[in-house]
Amino acid sequence: MTDYLEDIEENEDQEDGALYEHYRVSVDAGQTPMRIDKFLSNRMENASRSRIQTAADAGSILVNGSPVKSNYKVKPNDDIQFVMDYPRRELRIIPEDIPLDIVYEDDHLVVINKPPGLVVHPGHGNYSGTLVNALAYYFKDLPLFNSEDPRPGLVHRIDKDTSGLLVVAKTEQAKNKLALQFFEKTSERLYQALVWGIPKEDEGTITGNIGRSIHNRQVFTVFPEGDFGKHAVTHYKVLKHIGYVSLVECKLETGRTHQIRVHMKYINHPLFNDSNYGGDHILRGTTFTKYKQFVHNCFKILPRQALHAKTLGFIHPATGKKMQFNSELPADMSEAIEKWENYIANRND
């Protein structure tokens, strides 16, 4: 019989899309004292001792809720939590000269304003032309950006057809510290979305576990009873009523895949032209042919879900300074909103 027994639980904290894995290790009562870097490297696949030490230096390893250094001696019944980037995968990243809209850059990180239509990282059906391919080219001389890592520097992501701000780390240390902020929900993320209808309350909070739909694995849904999915909380505020649609601000308390899209559908206000969640149909308004044509024209102007990651805030991993960035709504969202405003104004006249 071995002198240890631990249960390892892997949780994908998704957005933003599960760029980091959270390991929870419950140490057996019979465990003999051992350095935590050795303990974890012996038991976690693709986690080298040096990477574990880097994570510990960044405060990413917690024992019984408190950060520890790599020389901490594991004791019986310790509860260990560990946040790390995904292990390297069998996928070579080809650097591609794709233009980047860089909002801010220093020796530790870069903040990028992602256009709609750009996939963040390679995956099934998207092995080139992604943000990661662009980063691999832009940072080709940095050690962190090598062809063996499919997610170099990434600590969070946004959907292909969502526009807006992303922070990318340029060092392993920065990556670990930023990742911990996203994992602990201390980062600030504000989105703006154009949704169908007018919410009854101008401000509210949507709470409901989110998980993959039982009927369609390509989309997510809310499980209100909490038996399935993962805990998710979205705070929203109506910024503007525009007839049959509303411009809302959404603040993420958690970061689950498609969270805003799923939660707004859950309260019967799906995002405008969100094909996955029913927003690409005329859900509010009149039956007049002229109105239907107007809405379809708006769909052509904005051929994606109307969602933009407008504000991003975090603590700088090296200086400790609070950083906050804002971006303007992209042209397609701005034009669609302007068309709605003009339509409603002329209708009222």
C-alpha positions as CSV (number, residue, x, y, z in Angstrom):
1,M,0.0,0.0,0.0
2,T,1.4,3.4,-0.9
3,D,2.1,6.0,1.7
4,Y,-0.1,8.6,0.0
5,L,-3.4,8.9,-1.7
6,E,-4.7,12.0,-3.4
7,D,-7.8,13.0,-5.4
8,I,-7.0,15.2,-8.3
9,E,-9.9,17.2,-9.7
10,E,-9.5,19.1,-12.9
11,N,-11.8,22.1,-13.4
12,E,-11.9,24.2,-16.6
13,D,-12.7,27.8,-15.8
14,Q,-14.2,28.8,-19.1
15,E,-14.8,32.0,-20.6
16,D,-13.4,32.9,-21.7
17,G,-12.5,29.5,-22.4
18,A,-10.6,27.3,-20.1
19,L,-7.1,28.4,-20.8
20,Y,-6.0,27.3,-17.3
21,E,-6.6,24.1,-15.4
22,H,-7.4,24.1,-11.7
23,Y,-6.1,21.1,-9.9
24,R,-7.3,20.3,-6.4
25,V,-5.3,17.8,-4.5
26,S,-6.4,16.4,-1.1
27,V,-3.4,14.8,0.5
28,D,-3.8,11.5,2.3
29,A,-3.4,11.3,6.1
30,G,-0.4,9.0,5.6
31,Q,1.6,11.3,3.5
32,T,5.2,11.8,4.6
33,P,6.6,15.4,4.5
34,M,7.8,16.4,0.9
35,R,8.5,19.6,-0.9
36,I,5.4,20.7,-2.8
37,D,7.2,21.2,-6.1
38,K,8.5,17.6,-6.0
39,F,5.1,16.3,-4.7
40,L,3.2,17.9,-7.6
41,S,5.7,17.2,-10.3
42,N,5.6,13.5,-9.4
43,R,1.8,13.4,-9.7
44,M,0.8,15.8,-12.4
45,E,1.3,14.9,-16.0
46,N,3.2,17.5,-18.1
47,A,4.0,19.7,-15.1
48,S,7.8,20.0,-14.7
49,R,9.3,21.0,-11.4
50,S,10.6,24.3,-12.8
51,R,7.1,25.3,-14.0
52,I,5.6,24.4,-10.7
53,Q,8.3,26.6,-9.0
54,T,7.4,29.5,-11.3
55,A,3.7,29.1,-10.5
56,A,4.6,29.1,-6.7
57,D,6.6,32.3,-7.1
58,A,3.6,33.9,-8.8
59,G,1.3,32.9,-5.9
60,S,-0.6,30.4,-8.0
61,I,-0.2,27.4,-5.6
62,L,-2.5,27.5,-2.5
63,V,-2.4,25.2,0.5
64,N,-5.5,25.4,2.7
65,G,-6.4,28.6,1.0
66,S,-3.0,30.4,1.4
67,P,-0.2,30.8,-1.2
68,V,3.0,28.9,-0.5
69,K,6.5,28.8,-2.0
70,S,8.0,25.8,-3.8
71,N,9.9,24.7,-0.7
72,Y,6.7,24.3,1.4
73,K,6.6,20.8,2.9
74,V,3.3,19.0,2.1
75,K,1.7,17.6,5.3
76,P,-1.1,15.1,5.8
77,N,-4.6,16.3,5.0
78,D,-3.4,19.4,3.2
79,D,-5.8,20.8,0.5
80,I,-3.7,22.0,-2.5
81,Q,-5.0,24.2,-5.3
82,F,-2.9,24.8,-8.4
83,V,-3.5,27.0,-11.4
84,M,-1.3,26.5,-14.4
85,D,-1.3,26.9,-18.2
86,Y,-2.3,23.9,-20.3
87,P,0.5,21.3,-21.0
88,R,2.1,21.5,-24.4
89,R,0.2,19.7,-27.1
90,E,1.1,18.0,-30.4
91,L,0.3,21.1,-32.5
92,R,2.9,23.3,-34.1
93,I,2.1,27.0,-34.4
94,I,3.1,28.6,-37.6
95,P,3.9,32.3,-37.2
96,E,1.7,34.4,-39.6
97,D,2.1,38.1,-40.3
98,I,-1.5,39.1,-39.3
99,P,-2.0,42.8,-38.3
100,L,-2.6,43.4,-34.6
101,D,-4.5,46.3,-33.0
102,I,-2.2,46.9,-30.0
103,V,-3.7,49.2,-27.3
104,Y,-0.8,48.9,-24.9
105,E,2.5,47.0,-24.6
106,D,5.4,46.8,-22.2
107,D,8.1,44.2,-21.3
108,H,5.5,42.0,-19.5
109,L,2.3,42.1,-21.4
110,V,0.4,43.4,-24.4
111,V,-3.3,44.5,-24.6
112,I,-5.0,43.8,-27.9
113,N,-8.2,45.0,-29.4
114,K,-9.5,41.9,-31.2
115,P,-11.6,42.4,-34.3
116,P,-14.7,40.3,-34.9
117,G,-14.2,37.1,-36.9
118,L,-10.7,36.4,-35.6
119,V,-10.3,33.1,-33.7
120,V,-8.2,33.4,-30.6
121,H,-6.3,30.1,-30.7
122,P,-6.0,27.1,-33.0
123,G,-8.5,24.3,-32.6
124,H,-10.7,22.0,-34.6
125,G,-11.2,23.6,-38.0
126,N,-9.0,26.6,-37.2
127,Y,-5.3,25.7,-37.5
128,S,-4.1,28.9,-39.0
129,G,-5.1,32.6,-39.2
130,T,-5.7,32.9,-35.5
131,L,-4.6,35.4,-33.0
132,V,-2.0,33.0,-31.7
133,N,-0.5,32.6,-35.1
134,A,-0.3,36.4,-35.2
135,L,1.3,36.5,-31.7
136,A,3.8,33.8,-32.7
137,Y,5.0,36.1,-35.5
138,Y,4.9,39.3,-33.6
139,F,6.8,37.8,-30.6
140,K,8.9,35.3,-32.5
141,D,12.0,36.2,-30.4
142,L,10.4,35.8,-27.0
143,P,11.0,32.4,-25.2
144,L,7.3,32.1,-24.2
145,F,6.2,32.1,-27.9
146,N,7.4,28.9,-29.3
147,S,5.9,26.6,-31.9
148,E,5.1,23.8,-29.4
149,D,2.6,25.9,-27.3
150,P,-0.9,26.3,-28.8
151,R,-1.8,29.1,-26.2
152,P,1.4,31.1,-25.6
153,G,0.7,34.0,-23.3
154,L,-3.0,33.6,-23.3
155,V,-4.8,33.9,-19.9
156,H,-8.4,34.3,-21.2
157,R,-10.2,34.5,-24.6
158,I,-13.3,35.8,-26.2
159,D,-15.4,34.2,-28.9
160,K,-14.5,34.4,-32.6
161,D,-17.3,36.8,-33.4
162,T,-17.0,38.8,-30.3
163,S,-14.8,41.9,-30.6
164,G,-12.8,43.7,-27.9
165,L,-10.0,43.7,-25.4
166,L,-7.6,40.8,-24.5
167,V,-4.5,40.9,-22.4
168,V,-1.6,38.6,-23.4
169,A,1.4,37.8,-21.2
170,K,4.9,38.1,-22.6
171,T,6.7,36.2,-19.7
172,E,5.9,33.0,-17.8
173,Q,5.8,35.0,-14.6
174,A,3.3,37.5,-16.0
175,K,1.2,34.7,-17.4
176,N,0.9,33.0,-14.0
177,K,0.1,36.2,-12.1
178,L,-2.5,37.3,-14.6
179,A,-4.0,33.9,-14.8
180,L,-4.5,33.9,-11.0
181,Q,-6.5,37.1,-11.3
182,F,-8.8,35.7,-13.9
183,F,-9.2,32.5,-11.9
184,E,-10.0,34.4,-8.7
185,K,-12.4,36.8,-10.5
186,T,-10.4,39.9,-9.5
187,S,-10.0,41.1,-13.1
188,E,-12.5,43.6,-14.4
189,R,-14.4,42.8,-17.6
190,L,-17.2,45.0,-19.0
191,Y,-19.0,44.2,-22.2
192,Q,-21.6,46.0,-24.3
193,A,-24.3,44.1,-26.1
194,L,-27.2,44.9,-28.3
195,V,-30.1,42.7,-27.2
196,W,-33.7,42.0,-28.4
197,G,-36.4,43.7,-26.3
198,I,-36.4,46.0,-23.3
199,P,-35.6,44.3,-19.9
200,K,-38.2,44.9,-17.2
201,E,-35.5,46.2,-14.8
202,D,-32.8,48.7,-15.9
203,E,-30.3,46.8,-13.7
204,G,-30.2,43.2,-12.6
205,T,-28.2,40.1,-11.9
206,I,-28.5,36.8,-13.7
207,T,-27.5,33.7,-11.8
208,G,-27.7,30.3,-13.3
209,N,-25.4,27.3,-13.8
210,I,-24.1,27.1,-17.3
211,G,-23.2,23.9,-19.1
212,R,-23.4,22.2,-22.5
213,S,-26.9,21.6,-23.8
214,I,-28.1,18.1,-23.4
215,H,-29.7,18.3,-26.8
216,N,-27.0,20.2,-28.7
217,R,-23.4,19.9,-27.6
218,Q,-22.4,22.9,-29.7
219,V,-24.3,25.4,-27.5
220,F,-24.6,26.0,-23.8
221,T,-27.6,26.4,-21.6
222,V,-28.7,27.4,-18.1
223,F,-29.5,24.8,-15.5
224,P,-31.5,26.8,-13.0
225,E,-31.7,24.1,-10.4
226,G,-27.9,23.9,-10.2
227,D,-27.6,20.2,-10.6
228,F,-25.5,20.5,-13.8
229,G,-23.1,23.0,-15.3
230,K,-21.0,25.6,-13.5
231,H,-21.9,28.5,-11.3
232,A,-22.2,31.7,-13.4
233,V,-23.2,35.3,-12.5
234,T,-23.7,38.2,-14.9
235,H,-24.6,41.7,-13.8
236,Y,-26.3,43.9,-16.5
237,K,-27.3,47.5,-16.8
238,V,-29.5,49.0,-19.6
239,L,-27.6,51.9,-21.2
240,K,-30.2,52.8,-23.9
241,H,-33.6,51.7,-25.0
242,I,-33.9,51.8,-28.8
243,G,-37.4,50.7,-29.7
244,Y,-37.4,47.0,-30.1
245,V,-33.7,46.5,-29.0
246,S,-31.6,47.7,-26.0
247,L,-27.9,48.5,-25.5
248,V,-26.8,46.9,-22.3
249,E,-23.6,46.7,-20.3
250,C,-22.7,43.3,-18.8
251,K,-20.2,42.8,-16.0
252,L,-18.8,39.3,-15.6
253,E,-18.5,38.0,-12.1
254,T,-17.6,34.5,-13.4
255,G,-16.2,33.6,-16.8
256,R,-18.0,30.7,-18.5
257,T,-18.1,29.9,-22.2
258,H,-20.7,32.0,-24.0
259,Q,-21.8,33.3,-20.6
260,I,-23.4,36.6,-21.6
261,R,-25.0,35.1,-24.7
262,V,-26.5,32.2,-22.6
263,H,-27.6,34.4,-19.7
264,M,-29.3,37.0,-21.9
265,K,-31.2,34.3,-23.8
266,Y,-32.2,32.8,-20.4
267,I,-34.0,36.1,-19.5
268,N,-35.6,36.2,-23.0
269,H,-33.3,39.0,-24.4
270,P,-30.9,37.2,-26.7
271,L,-28.2,39.1,-28.4
272,F,-29.0,40.7,-31.7
273,N,-28.1,38.4,-34.6
274,D,-26.7,35.7,-32.3
275,S,-27.3,32.6,-34.5
276,N,-26.5,30.1,-31.8
277,Y,-29.0,31.5,-29.4
278,G,-31.9,32.6,-31.5
279,G,-31.0,36.2,-32.0
280,D,-30.8,36.0,-35.8
281,H,-34.6,36.0,-36.1
282,I,-37.0,39.0,-35.7
283,L,-38.0,38.6,-32.1
284,R,-39.6,42.0,-31.4
285,G,-41.4,44.6,-33.5
286,T,-44.1,44.8,-36.2
287,T,-45.2,42.5,-39.0
288,F,-44.8,45.2,-41.6
289,T,-42.7,44.2,-44.6
290,K,-40.7,47.5,-44.4
291,Y,-39.7,46.7,-40.8
292,K,-38.7,43.1,-41.7
293,Q,-36.5,44.5,-44.5
294,F,-35.0,47.0,-42.1
295,V,-34.0,44.3,-39.6
296,H,-32.5,42.1,-42.3
297,N,-30.4,45.1,-43.4
298,C,-29.2,45.4,-39.9
299,F,-28.3,41.8,-39.9
300,K,-26.2,42.3,-43.0
301,I,-24.4,45.3,-41.4
302,L,-23.7,43.3,-38.2
303,P,-23.3,39.7,-39.4
304,R,-22.4,38.3,-35.9
305,Q,-23.6,38.5,-32.3
306,A,-23.7,42.1,-31.1
307,L,-21.1,41.7,-28.3
308,H,-18.0,43.8,-27.6
309,A,-15.5,43.4,-24.7
310,K,-15.2,47.1,-24.0
311,T,-13.4,47.4,-20.7
312,L,-10.6,45.3,-19.2
313,G,-8.9,45.9,-15.9
314,F,-6.3,44.0,-13.9
315,I,-3.3,44.5,-11.6
316,H,-0.1,44.7,-13.5
317,P,1.9,41.5,-12.8
318,A,5.2,43.3,-12.3
319,T,4.4,46.8,-11.0
320,G,1.3,46.0,-8.9
321,K,-0.4,49.0,-10.5
322,K,-4.1,48.9,-11.4
323,M,-4.5,49.0,-15.2
324,Q,-7.7,49.7,-17.0
325,F,-8.3,49.9,-20.8
326,N,-11.4,50.9,-22.8
327,S,-12.1,50.4,-26.5
328,E,-14.7,52.0,-28.8
329,L,-17.5,50.0,-30.2
330,P,-16.5,48.5,-33.6
331,A,-17.9,50.0,-36.8
332,D,-20.5,47.2,-37.4
333,M,-22.1,47.6,-33.9
334,S,-22.0,51.4,-34.1
335,E,-23.6,51.4,-37.5
336,A,-26.3,49.0,-36.5
337,I,-27.1,51.0,-33.4
338,E,-27.3,54.2,-35.4
339,K,-29.6,52.6,-37.9
340,W,-31.9,51.5,-35.1
341,E,-31.9,55.0,-33.6
342,N,-32.8,56.6,-36.9
343,Y,-35.5,54.0,-37.5
344,I,-37.1,54.7,-34.1
345,A,-36.8,58.5,-34.5
346,N,-38.5,58.4,-37.9
347,R,-41.2,56.1,-36.7
348,N,-42.0,58.4,-33.8
349,D,-42.2,61.3,-36.2
